[in-house]
Amino acid sequence: MRSVKIIDEPDNTYPYAAIDRQTGEIPLRHHDRTELIALCRRLEWKIEEAEKGARAGRQTSGRRERQVERSLKRSAKFVAPCE
């Protein structure tokens, strides 16, 4: 299982990134933090969130995340990664 850290890079086209904790690679970037987290969960990656920026310490409801996950399940096929 891949372990990733979600970071905020506001100067990039896609400001949210998932960084692999072992290799330092960035396998995913997205413009929406909630959707990026939902994608990582769908891929069954372990998520560690960075404690940087305005969102640090702020609690969010899981409602938006659940909506995104449901939307992804309806609109996309899941293909298991090859190991």
C-alpha positions as CSV (number, residue, x, y, z in Angstrom):
1,M,0.0,0.0,0.0
2,R,1.3,3.4,-0.9
3,S,1.6,6.0,1.8
4,V,1.1,9.6,0.7
5,K,1.1,13.1,2.2
6,I,-1.3,15.7,0.9
7,I,0.3,19.1,0.5
8,D,-0.8,22.5,-0.7
9,E,1.2,24.3,-3.3
10,P,-0.8,27.4,-4.2
11,D,1.5,28.6,-7.0
12,N,1.0,25.5,-9.2
13,T,-1.8,25.0,-11.7
14,Y,-3.0,22.1,-9.6
15,P,-2.4,23.4,-6.1
16,Y,-2.9,20.1,-4.2
17,A,-0.5,17.2,-4.5
18,A,-0.1,13.7,-3.0
19,I,3.5,13.0,-2.4
20,D,4.7,9.4,-1.9
21,R,6.3,9.2,1.5
22,Q,8.9,6.6,0.5
23,T,10.1,7.9,-2.9
24,G,9.2,11.6,-2.8
25,E,7.4,11.3,-6.1
26,I,4.1,13.1,-6.8
27,P,1.8,10.5,-8.3
28,L,-1.3,12.7,-8.2
29,R,-2.1,16.4,-8.4
30,H,-5.6,18.0,-8.4
31,H,-7.3,21.4,-8.2
32,D,-9.7,20.3,-5.4
33,R,-8.3,19.0,-2.1
34,T,-11.4,17.0,-1.3
35,E,-11.4,15.2,-4.6
36,L,-7.7,14.5,-4.3
37,I,-8.3,12.8,-0.9
38,A,-11.2,10.9,-2.3
39,L,-9.0,9.6,-5.2
40,C,-6.3,8.5,-2.8
41,R,-8.9,6.7,-0.7
42,R,-10.3,5.0,-3.8
43,L,-6.8,3.8,-4.6
44,E,-6.6,2.6,-1.0
45,W,-3.5,4.7,-0.2
46,K,-2.7,5.6,3.4
47,I,-3.1,9.4,3.7
48,E,-1.2,11.8,5.9
49,E,-2.2,15.4,5.7
50,A,0.3,18.2,5.9
51,E,-0.2,20.7,8.8
52,K,0.6,23.8,6.6
53,G,-1.4,26.7,5.4
54,A,-4.8,28.1,6.3
55,R,-6.4,24.7,6.6
56,A,-4.1,23.5,9.4
57,G,-6.1,22.6,12.5
58,R,-9.4,23.3,10.8
59,Q,-11.9,20.6,11.0
60,T,-14.0,19.8,7.9
61,S,-17.2,17.8,7.7
62,G,-16.8,14.6,5.8
63,R,-20.0,15.4,3.8
64,R,-18.2,16.9,0.8
65,E,-15.7,14.0,0.8
66,R,-18.5,11.4,0.8
67,Q,-20.3,13.3,-2.1
68,V,-17.1,13.2,-4.1
69,E,-16.5,9.5,-3.4
70,R,-20.1,8.6,-4.4
71,S,-19.6,10.6,-7.6
72,L,-16.4,8.9,-8.4
73,K,-17.9,5.4,-7.9
74,R,-20.7,6.3,-10.3
75,S,-18.6,7.9,-13.0
76,A,-15.4,5.9,-13.1
77,K,-14.2,2.4,-13.3
78,F,-11.7,1.3,-10.7
79,V,-8.7,-0.5,-12.1
80,A,-6.5,-2.3,-9.5
81,P,-2.9,-1.3,-9.8
82,C,-0.5,-4.0,-11.0
83,E,2.0,-5.2,-8.4
